[in-house]
Amino acid sequence: MAISKLHIEAVQTVIPTKPTDPISSCRLQLPLNLMSSSTVLQRRFHMVLCYNKASEEDSGWVVAGWIKESLGRALKDQPIIAGRLRRSSDEDYFEIVSNDSGVRMVESRVEMKLIDFLGLKAKKEDEAELVFWQDVVEQNPQFSPLFYVQITNFSCGGYSIGISCSLLLVDPFVLTSFLKSWINVHKTIVSKPNLPKIPIFYVPKFGKPISSQVMGSNTGKNAAESVVFTISTENSNSDNNVHKNLVAACIDEAEHEIGTKMASKFSLFLKVPSEDAKVEICSREGLLENSSTKINGLTCGRMRDELELDNICFNEGNKPAYVSSWINSFLDDEGSVMIIPANDRNSGMKVIVTFT
């Protein structure tokens, strides 16, 4: 049994509760010719958290109502999440600007019980129904959200919270850090005394929507395998050759771990402190041929274990019944590698190797 047709009941835009002033930006060294490469613009991270109905009053509709408020407050402290990608005025580079355009929140329902979904042996295609994404428009990227939240109500009262985020915006670890901050704001709101049972933004009270299929998602059903490496501080610096050697070593280790080969080309996302984020297309063969330095101190893990999402509770004590996270895959395209700061910026770097 697979997820039946998903019905989208509402689409909202959540903006920071306070206008961002001054507006900040994150510069991207993204060559203009890469704008024609959908792999760079459309590469994103997905996360699904499934919850059982915790009480008679609990439902995805109620949680979504409070999320509308709590997410807006969380965005006030990290407004870049609600920003947009745009070309610079001279069109020499790109940047993400905290212009308060907002994140997109989608509320939906499926005619399926959560327990039946959890019982599926192969969930990848069904998980793709629980996250929302619309491709960044190449010609006018400034109009495309880079962050989506989808709350899906199952017929039994259980629900899922799915998050989709462009890798140009934040990496999976920064996203998880934001999620935990957002959760703290959410818990503060829902723990207030005399809290109304029904939030202001409660979709069922507005009646049946004009159309239950307001917009279409092109999430795709291809989840890529990812391996996460951590490297100590003494082995990490901003030297480009060191980065290339590091990438080569991690690809080699990841191929051994997964039992498959990296594609001949891959996207390299590089984000290090005090420097612009940048993206380039690398050749696997050329990278490995030029690699001569052995990297010591690498530790290896899987994405789900590294992110530690099992204790993410929107309702106090109601831990996820199921957690999944992945970077999307393109069947006819290259893989990707990300070099990012570790959670503690004094503890080195992380390298995420993702296969097609």
N, C-alpha and C positions, 0 to 999 in steps of 0.2 A: 504493500500500500504506500503510495507516494502522496505528497501534498497536492490536494486538489487546487483548482484555480484560486489564486489569491485575489481578494477584492480590496482595492484601495478605497478607504472611506474618507480620508482627509489628507490634505497636504498643506503644511504651514511653513512659514519662515520664522526662525528664531534669531533675534538680534540681541546684542548686549543691552542690558537694562539701562546702561548709561552711555551716552555718545562718547566715542573714543576721541580723546583730545590730549596730546597731539596724536595725529595719525602716524603710525610707524610702518616700516616696510622691511621685508627680507629680500635681499638681492639674490638672484639666481644667475649663475653663469651657464646659461642655456642657449647654445648657438641657435641662431634663427633658423638654420636649415633643419634643426631637430623638430621644429614645430610641425613638420609634415610627417613626423614619426609618431604614430598613435601609441606606440609602446611607452614613450616618455610621458605624454599627456595623460594617458589612461591607466598608467600603472598605479594601483591603489592597494590598500590594506583593508581587509574585512574582519569583523568580529561579530560573533553571535553568542548571546547569553540567554539561556532559557530558564524560566522560573515557573514553579508550581504555584497555584493559587494559595496564598498564605492565610487568608481569612475570608469571611463572607463579603467584606467590603472591598477586598483586593481584586484588581483586574488590570489588564493592560490599558484599558481606557482611563482608569483612575491614575495609574502611574504616568501615562502620557500627559495627562492634564497637569500634574505637578512637575513633570520634566520640562514642559513649556516654560515654567517659571524658574526652575532651578538652573536649567541650561543657560538661560539669559543672564542670570547672575554670574555663573561660572565664566561665561564669555567676556564679561566685564573685566575680569582679571587677565584673560588671555585672548584679546580681541583678534589676534591674527588668525585664529581658528575660523572666524566669521568673515575672513577677507577673501580677496579674489586675486587671481593671476592676471597681470597686465604687462604690456610692453612698456619700456621706458619711453620718455618723450622723444629721445633721439633714435629709438628702436635698436639700440646696440645690445640691449640685454633685457631680461625679464625680471619682474619682482612680484612678490605677494604683498598686497597692501591691506592694512587693517581698516578697511573702509566701511565696516558695519553692514555689509550687504547681507550677512546672515548665513546660517546653516539651514538646510532643508530637513523638516521633520515630516515623516509619512506615517499615517496610522492605517492599519489594514487588519483583515481577518481571514482565517482559513477554516474550511469545514473539515476539521481534523482534530482529534484529541492530542494533547501534548504527549501522552504516554505512547501513543501510536507512532508519533514522530521519533521519540527516543528509542523505540524498539526497532527502527529501521537499521538494517545491517550496513547499507551504503547510503550515506546521507548527503554526499557532496552536492548533487543536483538539487536536493530539497533545501539545503542550507542556503543556496544561492537565491531562493525565493524569500528568504528572511532578511536580506540586506538590499538596499536600494542604491542605484548609481545611474546617473546619466552622464554620458561622455562629455568631456570638456570640448567645447566648440573651438576648433582650430583657428578659424578666422577671427572670432571675437571671444577669446577666453575670459574676458573680464565679466561676462554675463553668466558664467558657469560656477555653481557652488562647488566647493572642494571638500565638503564634509556633509554627510547625510546620517540621519538617525531614523530607523524604522522600528515601530512598535507593532508587533503582530499578535492578535488575539486568537487563541485556539478555542475550539468549541466547548472545551471543558472548563474554561476560566483561566487556564494557564496562559502564559504569554512569553514572547521573546523580544529582546532588544538587540537590534542589529545596527552596527556602525560601519560606515564606509568612509575612507579618508584618502585623499591623494597623497602619494609619497613625496610629491613636491612640497606639500604643506608641512607635514610632520612625519617622523618615522614611527614605527609601532611602539617604541618605548616612550617617546614623548607623548604619544596619544594615550598610552596607558596611564602615565603620570597625570595628564589632564583629566582622564576619566575618574581617577581617584579623588582629585580635587573637586570635581563636579559632584561626585557621590557625597562628599562631606557637606557641600552646600545643600544637596537634596535632602539629606537626613536632617539637617537643621530646620528646613522648612516643614517637613512632614511630622517632626516631633513636637511642634508647637502645641500648647494646650488649646483646647476648643477649636481645633482645626476642622473646617467643614468636611463632611464626608465626601462631598462631590466638589472637585475643583472647578474654577470658572471655565477653564478650557476642557470641557468634557463632551466629546463628540456625540455620544448617543442622545444627549438632550436636544441636539439641534435637528434631530429627525434624519430621515433617509437622504443621503446625498443625491444631487442631481444625476451624477454619474458615478458608479462604483469603480470605474476604471478611468481615473482622472488623467493619469500619465503613465507612460511605460518605462520600466527599468531595463537597462541593458547591462545588468550585472555580469552576465555570462556565467557559465556553469563549470568553469575550469579553475580549479584550485591548484596552485603550484606547490611543490615541496620546497621547504626552506630549512636551512641549517644556520644556527647562530653561533658565532665565535666571539670570545672575549679575549682581549690581549692586554697585558699589563702596561702600566705607564712607561716603564723604561724602554719598551719596544715600540712606542708610538710617538710619532712626531709628524710635522707637516711636510716633510720631504716627499716629493712626488715619486721618486724611485722606491722609497720605503713603502709607500702606499701600493704601488704596483706589485712589489714583491709580496706584500701582505695579501693582496687579492689573489695572486697566483697560488700562494700556499693554502689559502682558505678554499679555493676552488678545488684544488687537488684533494684536500681532506674531505670536503663535502661530497665529491664524486665517490670517494671510498665509502663514506657513511651511507649515502643514498643508493649507491649501486647503479648510477647512471652518469652520462656525460653532459657537461655543459655545452650549450649550443656554440657555434663558431663565433657568433657575436653576442655581446651582452651590454646592457645599460649599466653604467657605473654612476651611482649617486654618492657624492662625497660631501659630508657635512662635518666640519671640524670647527672648534671654538675660534672666534675672532676672525673668521674668514667667510667669504660668500659661499653659499651652497652652489655646487656645480654638478652638471650632468654631462657625460660624454659616452660615446659608443666605442667599445674596445673590442679588439680581436683576441679571442682566447689563445690561438696559436702564437701570435706575436708576443702576447703577455708572458706566456710560459717559457718561450724561447729566451726572453731577456731576463728571466728570473734566475738569480744566482745566490741570493742570500737566504739562508734558512731562518725561519721565524720561530723563536723559542717562546714557550709560555702560553701557547694557544689552548683554550678550553672550548669544548664543543657541546652544544645543546640543541633542543628542538624549540620552536617558537612558543608553543603552548606552555611548556614548562618554564621558559625564561620569563614570560610575561606575568605569570602568577595571577591568573584571572579568577581562580576558583572561589575567592572570598569577596567578590564584587557584589554587594547587596544594596539594592535600591530601597528595599524594605528591611529594616533591622532584623537580622537573624535568618532571613530567607535567602540562603545561598543558592547559586545557580544549580539547576539539575543537570545542566549540560553546557559546556563551553567549547567553542571552536574559533580558530583564527587562522587566516591565511592571506597570502599575497596572491593577487589574481595572475592567471597564466594566459598567454597567447599561444595557441597551438602551432601557429606558423611563424613564430617570432623568437627573438632571443630571450635569454634569461636576464637576470639583473643581480647586481651586487650593491649593497649599501655599506658605506663606512661612516659610522656615527659615534658621537661620544657615548661612553658608558653612562649608566644612571648617575653615578657619582663621577663628576668630570675629572676628579683626581685619580680615578681608578682605571684609566686607559680608554680603550675604544672597543666598539662592537662591530662585527662584520656579518651582514646577513646575506647569505648566498641563496638565491632563488632560481630554481630550474624552470624550464618551460612546462 
